[in-house]
């Protein structure tokens, strides 16, 4: 829905991985939110996985 709407917000943080317990993801989530604050304020989709993060700025534009 986010991609098809063409919207520039709201920002979304998506957690992916086998172990989604808060004690596992909290340190990664806190660090990422701090590191990507400007992207989140502008509108972004952030996908977090153990050992990997991906940021896509909104709106998604097909090239």
C-alpha positions in Angstrom: 0.0 0.0 0.0 2.8 2.4 0.8 4.5 1.9 -2.5 1.3 2.1 -4.6 0.1 5.2 -2.8 3.1 7.4 -3.8 2.9 9.0 -0.4 5.9 10.7 1.2 5.0 9.4 4.7 4.5 8.2 7.2 7.8 6.5 7.9 7.8 2.8 8.5 10.4 0.6 10.3 10.0 -3.1 9.3 11.6 -5.8 11.5 12.6 -9.0 9.8 14.4 -12.1 11.2 13.9 -15.3 13.1 14.1 -13.9 16.6 12.0 -10.8 17.0 12.1 -10.5 20.8 12.6 -6.9 22.1 15.8 -7.8 23.8 17.3 -8.9 20.5 16.1 -6.1 18.3 16.0 -3.1 20.7 19.7 -2.2 20.5 19.6 -2.4 16.6 16.4 -0.4 16.5 17.6 2.3 18.8 20.9 2.7 16.9 19.1 2.8 13.6 16.5 5.4 14.6 19.3 7.6 15.9 21.4 7.1 12.8 18.6 7.6 10.3 16.7 10.4 12.1 16.7 12.8 9.1 15.5 10.0 6.7 12.7 9.1 9.1 11.6 12.8 9.5 11.5 13.1 5.7 9.7 9.8 5.1 11.4 6.5 4.7 10.9 2.7 4.8 13.6 1.1 6.9 14.0 -2.7 6.9 16.0 -4.1 9.8 17.5 -7.6 9.9 20.3 -8.9 12.1 23.5 -7.8 10.3 21.7 -5.7 7.6 19.6 -2.6 7.2 18.0 -1.1 4.2 16.7 2.4 3.7 14.3 3.5 1.0 13.3 7.2 0.9 9.6 7.9 0.2 7.9 8.3 -2.2 9.0 5.3 -4.1 9.7 6.4 -7.7 9.8 3.8 -10.5 12.6 4.5 -12.9 
